[in-house]
Amino acid sequence: MLPSGRLAVRRQLDVWGVDEETAYTVQLTVSELVDNAVRYGAPPLRLRLIHERMLTCEVSDSATSWAELPTDMPATSS
């Protein structure tokens, strides 16, 4: 993710008063999502941060295919 994008995310999180630990986690998550969209998606890309009852990060692109999960991922139980 571009430094200007990270800075914009950080500034918005600061405006919302998000604590340091959560802000770090959000920045890392957003960076990974955007990098994956750049690598595997198609432009244009869109990033949305929504702060209502909870903080939501959405990254979308214009690719018409869905991401495929690896078939060798271990099953998880709840």
N, CA, C and O atoms as CSV, one atom per row, in Angstrom:
chain,resi,resn,atom,element,x,y,z
A,1,MET,N,N,0.842,-1.166,0.000
A,1,MET,CA,C,0.000,0.000,0.000
A,1,MET,C,C,0.892,1.235,0.000
A,1,MET,O,O,1.921,1.271,0.675
A,2,LEU,N,N,0.497,2.222,-0.744
A,2,LEU,CA,C,1.279,3.445,-0.830
A,2,LEU,C,C,1.342,4.163,0.514
A,2,LEU,O,O,0.380,4.131,1.282
A,3,PRO,N,N,2.478,4.813,0.801
A,3,PRO,CA,C,2.583,5.560,2.058
A,3,PRO,C,C,1.464,6.598,2.227
A,3,PRO,O,O,0.991,6.819,3.342
A,4,SER,N,N,1.046,7.227,1.140
A,4,SER,CA,C,-0.031,8.212,1.249
A,4,SER,C,C,-1.345,7.552,1.675
A,4,SER,O,O,-2.143,8.166,2.384
A,5,GLY,N,N,-1.571,6.315,1.251
A,5,GLY,CA,C,-2.755,5.573,1.656
A,5,GLY,C,C,-2.708,5.217,3.131
A,5,GLY,O,O,-3.705,5.344,3.842
A,6,ARG,N,N,-1.533,4.766,3.592
A,6,ARG,CA,C,-1.381,4.449,5.015
A,6,ARG,C,C,-1.597,5.687,5.873
A,6,ARG,O,O,-2.226,5.621,6.929
A,7,LEU,N,N,-1.067,6.822,5.406
A,7,LEU,CA,C,-1.228,8.071,6.148
A,7,LEU,C,C,-2.700,8.494,6.207
A,7,LEU,O,O,-3.175,8.948,7.248
A,8,ALA,N,N,-3.412,8.345,5.100
A,8,ALA,CA,C,-4.832,8.706,5.072
A,8,ALA,C,C,-5.632,7.824,6.024
A,8,ALA,O,O,-6.517,8.311,6.726
A,9,VAL,N,N,-5.324,6.528,6.050
A,9,VAL,CA,C,-6.005,5.608,6.971
A,9,VAL,C,C,-5.706,6.018,8.408
A,9,VAL,O,O,-6.613,6.102,9.236
A,10,ARG,N,N,-4.445,6.271,8.701
A,10,ARG,CA,C,-4.056,6.644,10.068
A,10,ARG,C,C,-4.738,7.935,10.517
A,10,ARG,O,O,-5.220,8.032,11.646
A,11,ARG,N,N,-4.773,8.910,9.634
A,11,ARG,CA,C,-5.421,10.181,9.976
A,11,ARG,C,C,-6.900,9.983,10.307
A,11,ARG,O,O,-7.409,10.563,11.266
A,12,GLN,N,N,-7.587,9.162,9.509
A,12,GLN,CA,C,-9.002,8.929,9.766
A,12,GLN,C,C,-9.203,8.201,11.089
A,12,GLN,O,O,-10.120,8.523,11.844
A,13,LEU,N,N,-8.355,7.230,11.368
A,13,LEU,CA,C,-8.456,6.504,12.640
A,13,LEU,C,C,-8.206,7.449,13.812
A,13,LEU,O,O,-8.853,7.327,14.853
A,14,ASP,N,N,-7.272,8.393,13.654
A,14,ASP,CA,C,-7.019,9.389,14.701
A,14,ASP,C,C,-8.234,10.282,14.915
A,14,ASP,O,O,-8.582,10.597,16.053
A,15,VAL,N,N,-8.885,10.693,13.821
A,15,VAL,CA,C,-10.092,11.522,13.923
A,15,VAL,C,C,-11.162,10.788,14.730
A,15,VAL,O,O,-11.865,11.397,15.537
A,16,TRP,N,N,-11.281,9.491,14.510
A,16,TRP,CA,C,-12.282,8.691,15.214
A,16,TRP,C,C,-11.860,8.332,16.641
A,16,TRP,O,O,-12.661,7.788,17.402
A,17,GLY,N,N,-10.620,8.629,17.008
A,17,GLY,CA,C,-10.149,8.316,18.354
A,17,GLY,C,C,-9.870,6.842,18.588
A,17,GLY,O,O,-10.007,6.351,19.709
A,18,VAL,N,N,-9.479,6.136,17.537
A,18,VAL,CA,C,-9.179,4.702,17.649
A,18,VAL,C,C,-7.861,4.536,18.409
A,18,VAL,O,O,-6.885,5.231,18.129
A,19,ASP,N,N,-7.842,3.613,19.368
A,19,ASP,CA,C,-6.637,3.399,20.175
A,19,ASP,C,C,-5.479,2.886,19.326
A,19,ASP,O,O,-5.675,2.364,18.229
A,20,GLU,N,N,-4.282,3.043,19.851
A,20,GLU,CA,C,-3.039,2.744,19.126
A,20,GLU,C,C,-2.957,1.290,18.649
A,20,GLU,O,O,-2.588,1.034,17.502
A,21,GLU,N,N,-3.295,0.347,19.517
A,21,GLU,CA,C,-3.210,-1.072,19.147
A,21,GLU,C,C,-4.190,-1.410,18.018
A,21,GLU,O,O,-3.830,-2.099,17.064
A,22,THR,N,N,-5.408,-0.928,18.132
A,22,THR,CA,C,-6.404,-1.181,17.087
A,22,THR,C,C,-5.994,-0.492,15.792
A,22,THR,O,O,-6.132,-1.069,14.713
A,23,ALA,N,N,-5.492,0.736,15.888
A,23,ALA,CA,C,-5.062,1.464,14.696
A,23,ALA,C,C,-3.954,0.707,13.964
A,23,ALA,O,O,-3.968,0.622,12.736
A,24,TYR,N,N,-2.999,0.159,14.711
A,24,TYR,CA,C,-1.918,-0.618,14.096
A,24,TYR,C,C,-2.480,-1.841,13.371
A,24,TYR,O,O,-2.101,-2.130,12.236
A,25,THR,N,N,-3.385,-2.553,14.039
A,25,THR,CA,C,-3.988,-3.748,13.440
A,25,THR,C,C,-4.779,-3.395,12.185
A,25,THR,O,O,-4.701,-4.104,11.182
A,26,VAL,N,N,-5.530,-2.315,12.238
A,26,VAL,CA,C,-6.310,-1.888,11.066
A,26,VAL,C,C,-5.386,-1.518,9.923
A,26,VAL,O,O,-5.627,-1.910,8.781
A,27,GLN,N,N,-4.330,-0.767,10.212
A,27,GLN,CA,C,-3.393,-0.383,9.149
A,27,GLN,C,C,-2.753,-1.604,8.507
A,27,GLN,O,O,-2.609,-1.651,7.286
A,28,LEU,N,N,-2.372,-2.577,9.294
A,28,LEU,CA,C,-1.772,-3.803,8.760
A,28,LEU,C,C,-2.786,-4.572,7.915
A,28,LEU,O,O,-2.458,-5.047,6.828
A,29,THR,N,N,-4.005,-4.693,8.407
A,29,THR,CA,C,-5.057,-5.406,7.681
A,29,THR,C,C,-5.390,-4.713,6.367
A,29,THR,O,O,-5.480,-5.361,5.325
A,30,VAL,N,N,-5.572,-3.407,6.415
A,30,VAL,CA,C,-5.881,-2.646,5.203
A,30,VAL,C,C,-4.745,-2.773,4.191
A,30,VAL,O,O,-4.989,-2.939,2.996
A,31,SER,N,N,-3.515,-2.696,4.665
A,31,SER,CA,C,-2.369,-2.823,3.767
A,31,SER,C,C,-2.374,-4.169,3.047
A,31,SER,O,O,-2.145,-4.229,1.839
A,32,GLU,N,N,-2.635,-5.251,3.786
A,32,GLU,CA,C,-2.691,-6.584,3.179
A,32,GLU,C,C,-3.831,-6.697,2.176
A,32,GLU,O,O,-3.651,-7.240,1.086
A,33,LEU,N,N,-5.004,-6.184,2.542
A,33,LEU,CA,C,-6.158,-6.260,1.640
A,33,LEU,C,C,-5.921,-5.468,0.354
A,33,LEU,O,O,-6.231,-5.939,-0.740
A,34,VAL,N,N,-5.377,-4.281,0.495
A,34,VAL,CA,C,-5.109,-3.456,-0.684
A,34,VAL,C,C,-4.023,-4.094,-1.546
A,34,VAL,O,O,-4.150,-4.140,-2.769
A,35,ASP,N,N,-2.960,-4.584,-0.920
A,35,ASP,CA,C,-1.906,-5.251,-1.692
A,35,ASP,C,C,-2.463,-6.443,-2.469
A,35,ASP,O,O,-2.099,-6.645,-3.627
A,36,ASN,N,N,-3.335,-7.229,-1.852
A,36,ASN,CA,C,-3.944,-8.369,-2.549
A,36,ASN,C,C,-4.836,-7.906,-3.691
A,36,ASN,O,O,-4.852,-8.521,-4.757
A,37,ALA,N,N,-5.578,-6.826,-3.474
A,37,ALA,CA,C,-6.435,-6.304,-4.542
A,37,ALA,C,C,-5.598,-5.808,-5.711
A,37,ALA,O,O,-5.971,-6.003,-6.868
A,38,VAL,N,N,-4.481,-5.173,-5.422
A,38,VAL,CA,C,-3.581,-4.711,-6.488
A,38,VAL,C,C,-3.000,-5.905,-7.236
A,38,VAL,O,O,-2.935,-5.903,-8.465
A,39,ARG,N,N,-2.580,-6.921,-6.491
A,39,ARG,CA,C,-1.923,-8.079,-7.094
A,39,ARG,C,C,-2.892,-8.957,-7.887
A,39,ARG,O,O,-2.568,-9.398,-8.990
A,40,TYR,N,N,-4.078,-9.213,-7.333
A,40,TYR,CA,C,-4.976,-10.199,-7.929
A,40,TYR,C,C,-6.259,-9.627,-8.518
A,40,TYR,O,O,-6.978,-10.329,-9.229
A,41,GLY,N,N,-6.553,-8.373,-8.235
A,41,GLY,CA,C,-7.802,-7.768,-8.691
A,41,GLY,C,C,-7.623,-6.976,-9.973
A,41,GLY,O,O,-6.636,-7.129,-10.693
A,42,ALA,N,N,-8.597,-6.133,-10.237
A,42,ALA,CA,C,-8.579,-5.277,-11.425
A,42,ALA,C,C,-9.029,-3.878,-11.013
A,42,ALA,O,O,-9.939,-3.732,-10.197
A,43,PRO,N,N,-8.397,-2.853,-11.575
A,43,PRO,CA,C,-8.788,-1.491,-11.241
A,43,PRO,C,C,-10.181,-1.172,-11.759
A,43,PRO,O,O,-10.643,-1.813,-12.704
A,44,PRO,N,N,-10.849,-0.215,-11.176
A,44,PRO,CA,C,-10.373,0.587,-10.040
A,44,PRO,C,C,-10.561,-0.141,-8.719
A,44,PRO,O,O,-11.425,-1.008,-8.583
A,45,LEU,N,N,-9.729,0.231,-7.748
A,45,LEU,CA,C,-9.823,-0.306,-6.401
A,45,LEU,C,C,-10.539,0.706,-5.524
A,45,LEU,O,O,-10.478,1.911,-5.771
A,46,ARG,N,N,-11.220,0.208,-4.496
A,46,ARG,CA,C,-11.937,1.099,-3.583
A,46,ARG,C,C,-11.700,0.632,-2.149
A,46,ARG,O,O,-11.824,-0.552,-1.836
A,47,LEU,N,N,-11.364,1.570,-1.301
A,47,LEU,CA,C,-11.186,1.304,0.121
A,47,LEU,C,C,-12.205,2.126,0.889
A,47,LEU,O,O,-12.322,3.335,0.687
A,48,ARG,N,N,-12.944,1.462,1.771
A,48,ARG,CA,C,-13.902,2.156,2.641
A,48,ARG,C,C,-13.610,1.799,4.087
A,48,ARG,O,O,-13.439,0.627,4.424
A,49,LEU,N,N,-13.555,2.799,4.927
A,49,LEU,CA,C,-13.476,2.610,6.368
A,49,LEU,C,C,-14.781,3.141,6.933
A,49,LEU,O,O,-15.168,4.278,6.665
A,50,ILE,N,N,-15.456,2.313,7.714
A,50,ILE,CA,C,-16.746,2.688,8.277
A,50,ILE,C,C,-16.651,2.538,9.794
A,50,ILE,O,O,-16.237,1.493,10.296
A,51,HIS,N,N,-17.031,3.575,10.512
A,51,HIS,CA,C,-16.976,3.525,11.972
A,51,HIS,C,C,-18.355,3.844,12.513
A,51,HIS,O,O,-18.736,5.008,12.643
A,52,GLU,N,N,-19.094,2.796,12.826
A,52,GLU,CA,C,-20.422,2.945,13.416
A,52,GLU,C,C,-20.402,2.202,14.744
A,52,GLU,O,O,-19.697,2.614,15.664
A,53,ARG,N,N,-21.148,1.130,14.862
A,53,ARG,CA,C,-21.078,0.328,16.088
A,53,ARG,C,C,-19.746,-0.399,16.188
A,53,ARG,O,O,-19.268,-0.698,17.282
A,54,MET,N,N,-19.156,-0.677,15.033
A,54,MET,CA,C,-17.844,-1.311,14.982
A,54,MET,C,C,-17.078,-0.717,13.809
A,54,MET,O,O,-17.654,-0.032,12.964
A,55,LEU,N,N,-15.792,-0.980,13.763
A,55,LEU,CA,C,-14.951,-0.495,12.676
A,55,LEU,C,C,-14.929,-1.545,11.571
A,55,LEU,O,O,-14.600,-2.706,11.814
A,56,THR,N,N,-15.281,-1.132,10.362
A,56,THR,CA,C,-15.321,-2.034,9.220
A,56,THR,C,C,-14.386,-1.512,8.144
A,56,THR,O,O,-14.375,-0.318,7.845
A,57,CYS,N,N,-13.597,-2.415,7.563
A,57,CYS,CA,C,-12.707,-2.081,6.447
A,57,CYS,C,C,-13.173,-2.883,5.243
A,57,CYS,O,O,-13.304,-4.105,5.314
A,58,GLU,N,N,-13.422,-2.195,4.140
A,58,GLU,CA,C,-13.830,-2.870,2.910
A,58,GLU,C,C,-12.863,-2.485,1.795
A,58,GLU,O,O,-12.545,-1.310,1.612
A,59,VAL,N,N,-12.409,-3.473,1.065
A,59,VAL,CA,C,-11.592,-3.242,-0.125
A,59,VAL,C,C,-12.265,-3.987,-1.258
A,59,VAL,O,O,-12.561,-5.177,-1.145
A,60,SER,N,N,-12.507,-3.282,-2.353
A,60,SER,CA,C,-13.128,-3.929,-3.509
A,60,SER,C,C,-12.372,-3.551,-4.768
A,60,SER,O,O,-11.653,-2.553,-4.812
A,61,ASP,N,N,-12.550,-4.368,-5.785
A,61,ASP,CA,C,-11.955,-4.100,-7.089
A,61,ASP,C,C,-12.970,-4.489,-8.153
A,61,ASP,O,O,-14.089,-4.890,-7.833
A,62,SER,N,N,-12.587,-4.373,-9.397
A,62,SER,CA,C,-13.517,-4.623,-10.496
A,62,SER,C,C,-13.374,-6.007,-11.117
A,62,SER,O,O,-13.972,-6.278,-12.158
A,63,ALA,N,N,-12.594,-6.883,-10.499
A,63,ALA,CA,C,-12.438,-8.235,-11.039
A,63,ALA,C,C,-13.786,-8.950,-11.023
A,63,ALA,O,O,-14.587,-8.755,-10.109
A,64,THR,N,N,-14.027,-9.756,-12.009
A,64,THR,CA,C,-15.295,-10.479,-12.095
A,64,THR,C,C,-15.214,-11.878,-11.484
A,64,THR,O,O,-16.230,-12.566,-11.381
A,65,SER,N,N,-14.024,-12.301,-11.080
A,65,SER,CA,C,-13.877,-13.626,-10.481
A,65,SER,C,C,-13.773,-13.501,-8.967
A,65,SER,O,O,-13.399,-12.452,-8.443
A,66,TRP,N,N,-14.111,-14.588,-8.272
A,66,TRP,CA,C,-14.000,-14.645,-6.825
A,66,TRP,C,C,-12.651,-15.225,-6.449
A,66,TRP,O,O,-12.095,-16.046,-7.179
A,67,ALA,N,N,-12.133,-14.806,-5.326
A,67,ALA,CA,C,-10.889,-15.387,-4.820
A,67,ALA,C,C,-11.147,-16.845,-4.460
A,67,ALA,O,O,-12.208,-17.189,-3.940
A,68,GLU,N,N,-10.179,-17.685,-4.739
A,68,GLU,CA,C,-10.304,-19.094,-4.403
A,68,GLU,C,C,-9.452,-19.396,-3.185
A,68,GLU,O,O,-8.278,-19.028,-3.123
A,69,LEU,N,N,-10.057,-20.072,-2.214
A,69,LEU,CA,C,-9.322,-20.477,-1.027
A,69,LEU,C,C,-8.515,-21.723,-1.342
A,69,LEU,O,O,-8.969,-22.584,-2.096
A,70,PRO,N,N,-7.321,-21.827,-0.772
A,70,PRO,CA,C,-6.527,-23.043,-0.977
A,70,PRO,C,C,-7.277,-24.251,-0.441
A,70,PRO,O,O,-7.942,-24.167,0.592
A,71,THR,N,N,-7.173,-25.362,-1.132
A,71,THR,CA,C,-7.869,-26.575,-0.705
A,71,THR,C,C,-7.158,-27.291,0.436
A,71,THR,O,O,-7.743,-28.179,1.056
A,72,ASP,N,N,-5.916,-26.929,0.728
A,72,ASP,CA,C,-5.150,-27.608,1.775
A,72,ASP,C,C,-5.198,-26.857,3.110
A,72,ASP,O,O,-4.383,-27.120,3.994
A,73,MET,N,N,-6.147,-25.924,3.262
A,73,MET,CA,C,-6.267,-25.206,4.530
A,73,MET,C,C,-6.889,-26.125,5.577
A,73,MET,O,O,-7.847,-26.841,5.286
A,74,PRO,N,N,-6.339,-26.106,6.809
A,74,PRO,CA,C,-6.902,-26.964,7.852
A,74,PRO,C,C,-8.290,-26.470,8.256
A,74,PRO,O,O,-8.566,-25.270,8.230
A,75,ALA,N,N,-9.141,-27.392,8.621
A,75,ALA,CA,C,-10.493,-27.038,9.088
A,75,ALA,C,C,-10.383,-26.411,10.467
A,75,ALA,O,O,-9.533,-26.794,11.271
A,76,THR,N,N,-11.252,-25.443,10.731
A,76,THR,CA,C,-11.284,-24.818,12.049
A,76,THR,C,C,-12.611,-25.137,12.706
A,76,THR,O,O,-13.616,-25.339,12.025
A,77,SER,N,N,-12.617,-25.181,14.006
A,77,SER,CA,C,-13.857,-25.424,14.729
A,77,SER,C,C,-14.148,-24.218,15.602
A,77,SER,O,O,-13.236,-23.551,16.091
A,78,SER,N,N,-15.427,-23.951,15.789
A,78,SER,CA,C,-15.841,-22.807,16.604
A,78,SER,C,C,-16.248,-23.248,17.978
A,78,SER,O,O,-16.628,-22.419,18.805
